[in-house]
Amino acid sequence: VQLQASGGGLVQPGGSLRLTCLASGLTFSNYAVGWFRQAPGKEREFVAAVSKSGGGIYYDDSVEGRFTLSRDNFKNTVYLEMTALKPEDTAVYYCAADYVPTSGSNYLALDSHDYDYWGQGTLVTVSS
C-alpha cells in the first residue's frame, strides 16, 4: 500500500495550493481518507477527512470555509484545495487512509490513531 502526497510548496499569505493524495495497492473505495498536518515543534493535528463514499466530509474549525476536500474513486485520488492561506497553515501535510467496513459508507475518523496507512507528507510554507 502506498499513499503519495504532493502539491506542497511556498505560497504567499492569501494564496492557494492544491494537495493531491494518490493511493495504490488497496481498494480505494473501502477507505476513508484524512489529511493531517504537523508544524515545527507541534503535534500532528487533524485538518479534514472524507468518507469512503465521498458523502461525508468534515473540516477542522481552523480550515472550515478555506479548504475544500474531494475525492475521485476512479482515480484513487483525494484532493485538498487550500485557499486564503495563512502563515499558521505552514506545516507538513500528510494524507492517511482508514479501512471502513461495508456498512460505514459515510463514516470518517478524526483521530490519527484510527488510520491504517500514511503517506510521506508534503511541505506547505506560507510566507511573504
Buried (B, 14 or more C-beta within 10 A) or exposed (E): EEBBBBBBEEBEEEBEBEBBBBBEEBEBBBBBBBBBBBBEEEEBEBBBBBBBBBEBBBBBEBBEEBBBBEBEBEEBBBBBBBBEBBEEBBBBBBBBBBBBEEEBBBBBBEEBEBBEBBBEBBEBBBEE
